[in-house]
Amino acid sequence: MTFRSIEGDERLAPCGAAEPRILNILAEAIEIMTKARIVVAPGDGIGPEITRSVLQVLEAAEVPIEYETIEVGESVYLKGQTSGVPDEAWELFRATNCLLKGPITTPQGKGFKSVNVTIRKTLNLFANIRPTKAYSPFVASSHPGMNLTIIRENEEDLYAGIEHRQTQEVTQVLKLITRPGCENIVRYAFEYAKAYGRRKVTCMTKDNIMKLTDGLFHQVFDEIALEYPEIESDHQIIDIGAARLAAQPEIFDVIVTLNLYGDILSDIASQIAGSVGLAGSANIGNNMAMFEAVHGSAPDIAGRDVANPSGLLTAATQMLVHLGLGSYGETIKNAWLRTLEDGIHTADIYREGLSKQEVGTKAFTEAIIQRLGQTPVQLEPVAYMDRPIKVTRREASTQDQVLTGTDVFLAWDENERDPDALGEQLGALAGDDFNLVVITNRGVKVYPEGMSETFCTDHWRCRFMAKQSSCDYSAVLSLMGRINEAGLQIIKTENLYDFDGAAGYSLAQGQ
């Protein structure tokens, strides 16, 4: 191995005189080898400004990281890439396993997919972690005691984005919930509570209505909670839970919930804490992670030096903990807290009587840098771990799965949409293998013995149950053939299964 001297000579200098130089070069080489590598995507709108601010703080704090910058978002969309992510970005993600991402602008319509959702799902970033805390009295908040974390399932639910237009009048979206997905996020929530000394984990679902999908999430929560007896657990229906979060956020500690609910709750929590602009977000998988601000790209204020970089900076401190650099995260977060305490605020959180100086993005960044090494006086200083949280999923048991019937969905707009007429026709087509047991419209039973007041559109679910305890799929295909030959338009079918004797499907409303 050769070493470069200060003068640029590639030859190894005499041992005695050159030893300090050699040691310095060795130290530099070791530092380079031990630096964490990340990818930085500045994003759109205010993204480049706040990303630049965060990188300046990381550099001033001498955080041992190296980064490469990539372009994702609006400029990539406009080049014709509907995902908003260039093909070469994926290999870079795999090489570093960590992305710090500014906010992205997704063009409306035209089939463009959300960059956030694409990256989360493609890289299996199953956990979204959003700590939310009030910084009263220095940032105005009506809930000064608020200090909670929302842990949101990040890949499934309605965010699978599987939508169809099925008839002239009806569209659908599929809500997909898996047992492995539930186990991952629920176990992560309890491990998070354990690691950070949290006392309680609250599960929120709507399983009084969605008994199978949300019901599975609640069931898995109850199962895993038994493994953590030292942590209190409870469940709340999402509507009353959201109302309580808005009115009494101090009663919550850790909330774990499904994707859509978590998205909504996170913004509610961030806003009532003081400002969405202060909130950071971590997206964690088993191998990769992405860190971002909660807020959007705010193109209306881009380039005006007024954006608050706090959300992305908070996300960056979460990133440092994930990378095993928690002590650097502590230094930066405490300097940020001290800046808030000193009343140096950007326009979004500036309040007469609470703030002392309104500053722009650049001045706020400089104020944080000047306070590196300081800790807050009144606000509680942070203390971080130097390791990420890992979860291990148990192997699922296999249940006996038996086909017992089928739901046939029809587009039908004849006979003034009379369900009795449709029922009589389908009953005659049921054949020797099935009974037509119910027809629903928008989920409500309309045959047999429906209510005349029920509004019917052109979309009908027709449930056929096997006359015996089970049936072959060939019988379902024969049934579909008879329906098709009768001139009825099948738009979708769903097989009905029993699992270990329990129905794997819901009843109709009114059935």
C-alpha positions in Angstrom: 0.0 0.0 0.0 1.3 3.5 -0.8 0.5 6.7 1.0 0.3 10.1 -0.4 2.5 12.7 1.3 1.4 16.2 2.0 3.4 17.4 -1.0 1.7 14.9 -3.2 4.6 12.4 -3.5 3.2 8.8 -3.9 6.4 7.3 -2.5 6.6 6.2 1.1 8.6 8.7 3.2 11.3 7.6 5.6 9.8 5.9 8.7 10.7 8.4 11.4 9.9 11.7 9.6 6.7 10.5 7.9 5.1 8.6 10.7 2.7 11.3 11.8 1.7 11.8 8.2 1.1 8.1 7.7 -1.0 7.9 10.9 -3.1 10.8 9.8 -3.7 9.2 6.4 -4.6 5.9 8.1 -7.0 7.7 10.4 -8.6 9.4 7.4 -8.9 6.1 5.6 -10.5 4.4 8.6 -13.0 7.3 9.0 -14.0 7.0 5.3 -14.5 3.3 5.7 -16.7 3.7 8.8 -18.9 6.5 7.5 -22.5 5.6 7.1 -23.7 5.9 3.5 -27.1 7.4 2.6 -29.0 8.6 -0.4 -30.5 12.1 -0.4 -33.4 13.1 -2.6 -34.1 16.8 -2.3 -37.6 16.6 -3.8 -39.7 19.4 -5.1 -41.1 22.8 -4.0 -39.4 23.7 -0.7 -37.6 20.3 -0.7 -34.2 21.5 -2.0 -34.1 24.4 0.5 -34.9 22.4 3.6 -32.7 19.5 2.4 -29.8 22.0 2.0 -30.5 23.3 5.5 -30.5 19.8 7.1 -27.3 18.8 5.3 -25.6 22.0 6.6 -26.6 21.1 10.2 -25.3 17.5 9.7 -22.0 18.8 8.4 -21.6 21.3 11.2 -22.3 18.5 13.7 -19.5 16.5 12.0 -21.8 13.5 11.5 -19.8 10.7 9.9 -22.0 10.1 6.9 -21.5 10.2 3.1 -24.3 10.8 0.7 -25.2 10.7 -2.9 -28.0 12.8 -4.3 -30.7 11.5 -6.6 -33.6 13.1 -8.5 -37.1 11.8 -7.7 -40.5 13.4 -8.0 -41.9 16.0 -10.3 -39.0 16.4 -12.7 -38.9 12.6 -13.2 -42.7 12.5 -13.7 -42.3 15.1 -16.4 -39.7 13.0 -18.2 -42.4 10.3 -18.6 -41.6 8.0 -15.7 -45.1 7.6 -14.0 -43.6 6.2 -10.8 -41.6 9.4 -10.2 -38.5 7.2 -9.4 -35.8 6.7 -12.1 -34.7 3.1 -12.7 -31.2 3.7 -11.6 -32.4 4.9 -8.1 -33.3 1.4 -7.0 -29.8 0.0 -7.2 -28.6 3.1 -5.2 -31.2 2.4 -2.6 -30.0 -1.2 -2.3 -26.4 -0.1 -2.0 -27.0 2.3 0.9 -30.2 0.9 2.5 -31.1 4.5 3.8 -32.9 7.4 2.1 -33.4 10.9 3.4 -36.1 12.4 1.2 -37.5 15.9 0.8 -41.2 16.4 0.1 -42.5 15.4 -3.4 -45.0 17.0 -5.7 -47.2 14.4 -7.4 -49.0 15.7 -10.5 -52.7 15.4 -10.3 -54.4 12.8 -12.5 -52.8 11.3 -15.6 -52.1 8.0 -13.8 -49.1 9.2 -11.8 -48.4 7.2 -8.7 -47.3 8.6 -5.3 -43.5 8.4 -4.9 -43.9 7.9 -1.2 -46.2 4.9 -1.6 -44.1 3.4 -4.4 -40.9 3.5 -2.4 -42.6 2.3 0.9 -44.2 -0.7 -0.8 -41.4 -1.6 -3.2 -38.8 -1.6 -0.4 -41.0 -3.3 2.2 -40.9 -0.3 4.6 -43.7 -1.6 6.7 -43.6 0.7 9.7 -44.2 4.5 9.7 -43.2 6.1 12.9 -44.3 9.7 13.7 -43.4 11.0 17.2 -45.5 14.0 18.0 -44.8 16.3 21.0 -45.9 19.7 22.1 -43.1 22.3 22.7 -45.2 24.6 24.8 -44.8 27.3 25.9 -42.3 28.1 23.2 -44.5 26.9 20.3 -48.2 27.6 20.7 -50.2 24.4 21.6 -53.6 23.9 23.2 -52.2 20.6 24.6 -48.9 21.3 26.3 -48.7 17.8 27.9 -48.9 16.0 24.5 -46.2 13.5 23.9 -47.2 10.5 21.8 -46.0 8.3 18.9 -48.2 7.1 16.1 -47.0 3.8 14.5 -48.8 3.2 11.2 -48.9 0.2 9.0 -47.3 1.4 5.8 -47.9 -1.0 2.9 -51.4 -2.4 2.9 -55.0 -1.3 3.5 -56.6 0.9 0.8 -53.1 2.3 0.0 -52.6 -0.8 -2.1 -54.2 1.4 -4.8 -56.2 -1.4 -6.4 -59.2 0.3 -7.9 -61.6 -0.5 -10.7 -64.5 1.1 -12.5 -66.9 -1.8 -12.7 -70.2 -0.4 -14.1 -71.5 2.8 -15.5 -72.2 4.0 -12.0 -69.8 2.1 -9.6 -66.1 2.1 -8.8 -64.4 0.0 -6.2 -61.2 0.0 -4.2 -59.8 -3.1 -2.5 -58.8 -3.0 1.2 -56.1 -5.7 1.6 -55.0 -6.7 5.1 -52.5 -9.6 5.7 -51.6 -11.4 8.9 -47.9 -11.0 8.3 -48.4 -7.2 7.8 -50.4 -7.0 11.0 -47.8 -8.9 13.0 -44.9 -6.8 11.7 -46.4 -3.5 12.7 -48.0 -4.5 16.0 -44.8 -6.2 17.2 -42.8 -3.1 16.1 -45.1 -0.9 18.2 -44.6 -3.0 21.3 -40.8 -3.2 20.7 -40.8 0.6 20.2 -42.7 1.1 23.5 -40.2 -1.2 25.3 -37.1 0.5 23.9 -38.3 4.0 24.7 -39.9 3.3 28.1 -43.4 3.9 26.9 -46.2 2.7 29.2 -49.1 1.9 26.9 -49.9 0.9 23.3 -53.4 1.7 21.9 -54.8 -0.1 18.9 -57.3 1.7 16.7 -59.5 0.0 14.1 -63.1 0.0 12.7 -63.7 -3.7 13.3 -67.3 -3.1 14.5 -68.0 -2.6 10.7 -65.1 -4.2 8.9 -65.0 -7.4 10.9 -62.6 -9.4 8.8 -60.0 -6.8 7.7 -59.9 -4.5 10.7 -60.9 -7.5 12.8 -57.7 -9.4 11.8 -55.6 -6.4 12.9 -57.4 -6.2 16.3 -57.1 -10.0 16.7 -53.3 -9.9 16.1 -52.9 -7.0 18.4 -54.6 -8.9 21.2 -52.4 -11.9 20.6 -49.1 -10.0 20.6 -50.0 -7.9 23.6 -50.0 -11.0 25.7 -46.2 -11.3 25.0 -45.6 -7.8 26.6 -47.3 -8.0 30.0 -45.2 -5.1 31.3 -46.9 -2.7 28.7 -50.5 -1.7 29.1 -52.6 -2.2 26.0 -56.1 -1.2 24.9 -58.3 -0.9 21.8 -60.5 1.9 20.6 -62.8 2.3 17.6 -61.1 4.7 15.2 -63.9 7.4 15.2 -64.1 7.9 18.9 -60.3 7.3 19.1 -59.7 10.2 16.7 -62.1 12.4 18.6 -60.2 11.7 21.8 -56.9 12.3 20.2 -58.0 15.7 19.1 -59.5 16.6 22.5 -57.3 14.8 24.9 -54.0 13.8 23.2 -52.2 13.5 26.6 -54.1 10.3 27.4 -52.2 8.5 24.6 -48.7 7.1 24.5 -48.2 4.9 21.5 -50.9 4.4 18.9 -50.7 1.5 16.4 -53.2 1.4 13.5 -53.8 0.6 9.9 -52.5 2.7 7.0 -55.3 5.1 6.2 -56.2 5.7 9.8 -52.6 6.3 10.7 -52.2 8.8 7.9 -55.2 10.8 9.2 -54.3 10.6 12.9 -50.7 11.6 12.2 -51.7 14.9 10.7 -54.3 15.6 13.4 -51.7 14.9 16.1 -49.0 17.1 14.4 -51.4 20.0 13.9 -52.7 20.1 17.5 -49.2 19.7 18.9 -48.3 23.0 17.3 -47.5 22.7 13.6 -47.3 20.0 10.9 -44.1 21.7 9.9 -42.3 20.3 13.0 -43.1 16.6 12.4 -40.7 14.1 11.0 -41.5 10.6 9.8 -39.5 7.4 9.7 -40.3 4.5 7.3 -38.7 1.3 8.5 -38.3 -2.1 6.9 -36.2 -5.1 7.8 -33.4 -4.0 5.6 -34.0 -0.5 4.4 -35.3 2.8 5.7 -36.6 6.1 4.4 -36.9 9.4 6.4 -39.0 12.4 5.5 -40.9 15.3 6.7 -44.7 14.9 7.3 -45.6 18.0 5.4 -45.9 18.5 1.6 -43.8 20.3 -1.0 -45.5 23.7 -0.6 -44.6 25.0 -4.0 -46.3 28.4 -3.3 -43.5 29.3 -0.9 -40.6 27.7 -2.6 -37.5 29.8 -3.1 -38.6 32.5 -0.7 -36.4 31.6 2.3 -39.5 31.2 4.6 -39.8 27.4 4.8 -39.4 25.7 8.2 -36.8 22.8 7.9 -37.7 21.4 11.3 -39.8 18.4 9.9 -37.0 17.1 7.8 -34.4 17.8 10.5 -36.4 15.8 13.0 -36.6 13.0 10.4 -32.8 13.2 10.1 -32.4 12.7 13.8 -34.5 9.6 13.5 -32.3 8.5 10.7 -29.2 8.9 12.8 -30.6 6.7 15.5 -31.4 4.1 12.9 -27.8 4.3 11.6 -26.4 3.8 15.1 -25.4 7.5 15.4 -27.8 8.4 18.2 -25.4 10.6 20.0 -25.2 12.9 16.9 -29.0 12.9 16.8 -29.1 14.0 20.4 -26.7 16.9 19.7 -28.7 18.1 16.8 -32.1 17.7 18.4 -31.1 19.4 21.6 -29.6 22.3 19.6 -32.9 22.6 17.8 -34.9 22.5 21.1 -32.6 25.3 22.4 -33.3 27.4 19.3 -37.0 27.0 19.9 -36.5 28.0 23.6 -34.6 31.1 22.6 -37.6 32.2 20.6 -36.0 32.1 17.2 -38.8 30.9 15.0 -39.8 30.7 11.3 -43.0 32.3 10.1 -45.2 29.2 10.5 -44.7 29.0 14.3 -44.0 32.7 15.0 -46.4 34.1 17.6 -46.5 37.5 19.2 -45.7 37.2 22.9 -44.2 33.7 22.5 -41.5 34.3 19.8 -38.6 36.7 20.0 -37.4 36.8 16.4 -38.9 35.8 13.1 -36.3 34.3 10.8 -36.1 32.7 7.4 -34.8 29.2 6.5 -31.2 30.2 6.3 -31.1 32.2 9.6 -33.0 29.4 11.4 -30.4 26.9 10.2 -27.5 29.1 11.4 -29.2 29.5 14.8 -29.3 25.7 15.2 -25.7 25.4 14.2 -24.6 28.0 16.7 -26.3 26.0 19.4 -24.7 22.6 18.7 -23.4 21.3 22.0 -26.1 23.2 24.0 -29.1 21.6 25.6 -32.5 23.1 26.3 -33.1 24.7 29.7 -36.9 24.2 30.1 -37.8 21.7 27.5 -36.7 18.1 28.2 -33.4 17.2 26.5 -33.6 14.1 24.3 -31.7 10.9 24.8 -31.5 8.4 21.9 -30.5 4.8 21.4 -27.6 3.8 19.1 -29.4 0.9 17.5 -32.5 0.3 15.3 -35.5 -1.7 16.4 -35.8 -5.1 14.8 -38.8 -7.4 14.7 -39.1 -11.1 14.0 -42.4 -12.5 12.7 -43.6 -15.9 13.8 -44.4 -18.6 11.3 -48.1 -18.7 10.6 -50.1 -21.9 11.0 -52.1 -23.3 8.0 -55.8 -23.6 8.3 -58.1 -26.0 6.5 -59.6 -24.0 3.6 -62.9 -25.2 2.0 -64.8 -23.6 -0.9 -68.5 -23.2 0.1 -69.9 -20.8 -2.4 -69.3 -17.7 -4.6 -70.3 -14.1 -4.9 -71.1 -13.2 -8.5 -71.1 -9.4 -9.2 -73.2 -8.3 -12.1 -73.7 -5.0 -14.0 -77.5 -5.1 -14.5 -79.7 -2.2 -15.4 -82.9 -3.8 -16.7 -86.6 -4.2 -15.5 -86.3 -0.8 -13.7 -83.7 -2.4 -11.5 -86.2 -4.7 -9.8 -84.2 -7.1 -7.6 -87.1 -9.6 -7.5 -86.9 -9.9 -11.3 -83.2 -10.5 -11.1 -83.6 -12.9 -8.2 -86.1 -15.1 -10.1 -83.8 -15.2 -13.1 -80.7 -16.1 -11.1 -82.6 -18.7 -9.0 -83.5 -20.6 -12.1 -79.8 -20.5 -13.1 -78.4 -21.8 -9.8 -78.7 -25.4 -10.9 -78.2 -28.6 -8.8 -75.1 -27.4 -7.0 -76.1 -24.0 -5.5 -78.8 -22.0 -3.9 -79.2 -18.2 -4.5 -79.3 -17.0 -0.9 -79.1 -13.2 -1.2 -78.7 -10.3 -3.6 -77.2 -7.0 -2.3 -76.9 -3.6 -3.8 -74.1 -1.4 -2.3 -73.9 -4.0 0.5 -77.5 -3.9 1.5 -79.9 -7.0 1.1 -82.4 -6.3 -1.6 -83.5 -9.9 -2.4 -85.3 -11.9 -1.0 -87.6 -9.6 0.9 -85.8 -6.3 0.3 -87.2 -2.9 1.3 -88.7 -0.7 -1.4 -87.0 2.3 0.1 -83.5 1.0 -0.6 -81.8 2.8 -3.5 -80.3 0.5 -6.1 -77.6 1.3 -8.6 -76.5 -0.9 -11.5 -74.1 -3.0 -9.4 -75.3 -6.3 -7.8 -73.7 -8.9 -5.6 -75.4 -12.2 -6.0 -74.4 -14.9 -3.4 -74.6 -18.5 -4.3 -74.0 -21.1 -1.5 -73.2 -24.8 -2.2 -76.2 -27.1 -1.4 -73.7 -29.5 0.1 -71.0 -28.6 2.7 -68.5 -27.7 -0.1 -68.2 -27.5 -3.8 -65.6 -27.8 -6.6 -64.4 -24.7 -8.5 -65.6 -26.5 -11.6 -69.1 -26.1 -10.3 -68.5 -22.3 -9.9 -67.3 -22.1 -13.5 -70.4 -24.0 -14.7 -72.6 -21.5 -12.8 -70.7 -18.6 -14.4 -71.2 -20.1 -17.8 -75.0 -20.4 -17.3 -75.2 -16.8 -16.1 -73.1 -15.6 -19.1 -75.2 -17.6 -21.6 -78.3 -16.0 -20.1 -77.0 -12.6 -21.3 -76.1 -11.3 -17.8 -72.8 -9.3 -17.5 -70.4 -10.7 -14.9 -67.9 -8.1 -13.7 -66.3 -9.9 -10.9 -66.5 -13.0 -8.7 -65.3 -13.7 -5.1 -65.0 -17.3 -3.9 -66.4 -18.0 -0.4 -64.3 -20.1 1.9 -64.5 -21.5 5.3 -61.2 -21.7 7.3 -61.2 -24.4 10.0 -65.0 -24.2 9.8 -65.3 -20.4 10.3 -66.7 -18.3 7.5 -64.1 -16.2 5.7 -66.6 -13.7 4.4 -69.1 -11.2 5.8 -72.8 -11.3 5.8 -74.8 -8.7 3.9 -76.3 -5.7 5.7 -79.8 -6.9 6.6 -79.1 -10.6 6.0 
